[in-house]
Amino acid sequence: MQRFSYLILFFITLSFTSCRLLRSGSGMPKTELKEVKQPTKTSEKTTTQPSKPKNETVEKLSNNKLKTFVEEWMGVPYLYAGKTKTGVDCSNFTATLLREVYGFPSNFYMPSASLADKAKKIDKSQAKQGDLVFFSIGLNGKISHVGIWLENNKFVHASTSQGVVISDLTDPYYAKRFSFIGRVDP
């Protein structure tokens, strides 16, 4: 019986220690916490909720509608054919951004390859916020991914591995797969 008690105590201690080790040494980014006051009927209660860390690229954006849109969508997970903040793919994310920020028609949607066909190619030096960034991810050379140019080689997109995220065109993965920057009219 005493041996059984020691065994239980050992596993309980191990589980608490493992959680602490996992949090501190995993290499995962630590989420900042901020206090948020949430009033209740009887009293005011303070709780702690995670806040999204500020992104330097987003903070520098001159277009406030674009800045707000990107802040609200950052971290939304990738979901093939997804159209909402519970999950979105690259084409739907791009179409939603173009509708909400740049006034494209409410029914505007095109898959990345169709957007590429419609887009007017522009030189990277002429790129401005809201232009489209196209990639050929597969081996067939066809356009299969799209994002939105922000500035200084940064673009926002729905990544299959990270969800909505800001990436850099100079990153070797994207530099190798980059096709062109294009502009479309509503």
C-alpha positions as CSV (number, residue, x, y, z in Angstrom):
1,M,0.0,0.0,0.0
2,Q,2.8,2.4,0.9
3,R,4.5,1.6,-2.4
4,F,1.3,2.5,-4.3
5,S,1.1,5.9,-2.4
6,Y,4.6,6.7,-3.4
7,L,3.9,5.8,-7.0
8,I,0.8,8.1,-7.1
9,L,2.8,10.9,-5.5
10,F,5.6,10.5,-8.1
11,F,3.1,10.7,-11.0
12,I,1.4,13.8,-9.6
13,T,4.7,15.5,-9.1
14,L,5.9,14.6,-12.6
15,S,2.7,15.9,-14.2
16,F,3.1,19.3,-12.5
17,T,6.8,19.5,-13.4
18,S,6.2,18.4,-17.0
19,C,3.7,21.2,-17.6
20,R,6.1,23.8,-16.3
21,L,9.0,22.4,-18.3
22,L,6.8,22.3,-21.4
23,R,5.8,25.9,-21.1
24,S,9.2,27.4,-20.3
25,G,11.4,25.4,-22.6
26,S,9.2,24.6,-25.6
27,G,10.3,27.5,-27.8
28,M,6.7,28.5,-28.2
29,P,6.1,32.2,-28.0
30,K,4.8,33.4,-24.7
31,T,1.4,35.1,-24.9
32,E,1.2,38.4,-23.2
33,L,-1.6,38.7,-20.6
34,K,-3.5,41.9,-20.0
35,E,-6.1,42.6,-17.3
36,V,-9.6,43.1,-18.6
37,K,-12.4,44.4,-16.4
38,Q,-15.6,42.6,-17.0
39,P,-18.5,44.0,-14.9
40,T,-21.0,41.6,-13.4
41,K,-24.4,42.3,-11.9
42,T,-23.2,42.3,-8.3
43,S,-19.7,43.5,-8.5
44,E,-16.8,44.3,-10.8
45,K,-14.5,41.4,-11.5
46,T,-11.0,41.6,-13.0
47,T,-9.9,38.7,-15.2
48,T,-6.8,38.0,-17.2
49,Q,-7.1,37.2,-20.9
50,P,-4.4,36.7,-23.5
51,S,-3.8,39.7,-25.9
52,K,-2.5,39.5,-29.4
53,P,1.1,40.8,-29.6
54,K,1.5,44.0,-31.6
55,N,3.0,43.4,-35.1
56,E,5.5,46.1,-36.2
57,T,4.5,45.7,-39.9
58,V,0.8,46.2,-39.1
59,E,1.5,49.2,-36.8
60,K,3.3,51.0,-39.7
61,L,0.4,50.5,-42.2
62,S,-0.9,53.9,-43.5
63,N,-4.3,52.5,-44.4
64,N,-6.3,52.3,-41.2
65,K,-9.0,50.0,-42.7
66,L,-6.3,47.6,-43.8
67,K,-4.5,47.8,-40.4
68,T,-7.8,47.0,-38.5
69,F,-8.7,44.2,-40.9
70,V,-5.2,42.5,-40.6
71,E,-5.2,42.9,-36.8
72,E,-8.7,41.2,-36.6
73,W,-7.7,38.3,-38.8
74,M,-4.2,37.6,-37.6
75,G,-4.0,34.0,-36.3
76,V,-7.2,32.7,-37.9
77,P,-6.5,29.1,-38.7
78,Y,-6.3,27.9,-42.3
79,L,-9.3,25.9,-43.5
80,Y,-9.6,24.8,-47.2
81,A,-12.7,26.6,-48.7
82,G,-13.1,28.4,-45.3
83,K,-14.6,31.9,-45.4
84,T,-14.9,33.0,-41.8
85,K,-12.7,33.8,-38.8
86,T,-13.1,30.2,-37.6
87,G,-11.1,29.1,-40.7
88,V,-10.2,30.6,-44.0
89,D,-8.2,29.7,-47.1
90,C,-5.9,32.1,-49.1
91,S,-8.4,33.0,-51.9
92,N,-11.3,33.6,-49.5
93,F,-9.1,35.7,-47.2
94,T,-7.9,37.8,-50.1
95,A,-11.4,38.3,-51.5
96,T,-12.8,39.2,-48.1
97,L,-10.0,41.8,-47.6
98,L,-10.6,43.3,-51.0
99,R,-14.3,43.6,-50.3
100,E,-14.1,45.0,-46.8
101,V,-11.0,47.2,-47.2
102,Y,-11.1,48.2,-50.9
103,G,-14.8,48.2,-51.7
104,F,-14.9,45.3,-54.1
105,P,-18.4,44.0,-54.9
106,S,-20.1,42.0,-52.1
107,N,-20.1,38.9,-54.4
108,F,-16.4,39.2,-55.4
109,Y,-14.5,35.9,-55.2
110,M,-11.9,34.3,-57.4
111,P,-9.6,31.4,-56.8
112,S,-5.9,32.4,-56.8
113,A,-5.3,31.1,-60.4
114,S,-8.2,33.1,-61.7
115,L,-7.1,36.2,-59.8
116,A,-3.7,35.8,-61.4
117,D,-5.2,35.7,-64.9
118,K,-7.2,38.9,-64.2
119,A,-4.4,40.8,-62.5
120,K,-2.2,43.4,-64.2
121,K,1.4,42.5,-63.5
122,I,3.4,45.2,-61.8
123,D,7.1,45.6,-60.9
124,K,7.8,45.0,-57.2
125,S,9.2,48.5,-56.9
126,Q,5.7,49.8,-57.9
127,A,3.8,47.6,-55.4
128,K,1.5,49.3,-53.0
129,Q,-0.7,48.2,-50.1
130,G,-3.5,46.0,-51.3
131,D,-1.7,44.6,-54.4
132,L,-1.8,40.9,-54.8
133,V,1.2,38.6,-54.4
134,F,1.1,35.3,-56.3
135,F,2.9,32.1,-55.8
136,S,3.4,28.8,-57.5
137,I,3.6,26.3,-54.7
138,G,3.3,23.0,-56.6
139,L,5.6,21.5,-59.2
140,N,3.4,22.2,-62.1
141,G,4.2,26.0,-62.2
142,K,0.6,27.1,-61.9
143,I,-0.5,29.8,-59.5
144,S,-1.8,28.1,-56.3
145,H,-1.4,30.8,-53.6
146,V,-2.2,34.4,-53.1
147,G,-1.6,37.1,-50.5
148,I,-1.9,40.8,-50.1
149,W,1.2,43.1,-50.3
150,L,1.7,45.3,-47.2
151,E,5.1,47.0,-47.6
152,N,8.8,46.3,-47.5
153,N,8.5,42.8,-48.9
154,K,5.9,41.9,-46.3
155,F,2.6,40.4,-47.3
156,V,-0.4,39.0,-45.4
157,H,-2.0,35.6,-46.3
158,A,-3.7,32.5,-45.1
159,S,-0.8,30.0,-44.7
160,T,-1.8,26.3,-44.7
161,S,0.6,25.7,-41.8
162,Q,0.2,28.9,-39.7
163,G,-3.2,30.4,-40.7
164,V,-3.4,34.2,-41.3
165,V,0.1,35.5,-40.9
166,I,2.5,38.2,-42.2
167,S,5.4,36.7,-44.1
168,D,8.4,38.2,-46.0
169,L,9.1,37.7,-49.7
170,T,12.8,37.4,-48.9
171,D,12.1,34.2,-46.8
172,P,13.7,31.4,-48.8
173,Y,10.5,29.4,-49.0
174,Y,8.5,32.3,-50.5
175,A,11.3,33.7,-52.6
176,K,11.7,30.4,-54.4
177,R,7.9,30.1,-55.1
178,F,7.2,33.8,-55.8
179,S,5.6,34.4,-59.2
180,F,4.6,38.0,-59.5
181,I,2.8,41.0,-58.0
182,G,-0.5,42.1,-59.6
183,R,-3.2,44.6,-59.3
184,V,-6.9,44.0,-59.9
185,D,-9.7,46.5,-60.2
186,P,-13.1,46.0,-58.5
